[in-house]
């Protein structure tokens, strides 16, 4: 299945969830913000949000510092 992730085309397994994608990207447990087709996906919905063909996602990882 084709999606766009942070502006780049990407192939993922059918019926993947946001949580599956985060695991594939090794981002589980990190502070991330996920936007799907222009709408924020709350952290509590990552496991229940199934991705669809041609979804556009933006994932931003929070970086600490000071």
Secondary structure, DSSP 4 states (H G I P E B T S, - for coil): -EEEETTEEEE--TT-BHHHHHHHTT-TTS-EEEEETTEE--GGGTTT-B--TT-EEEEEE-----
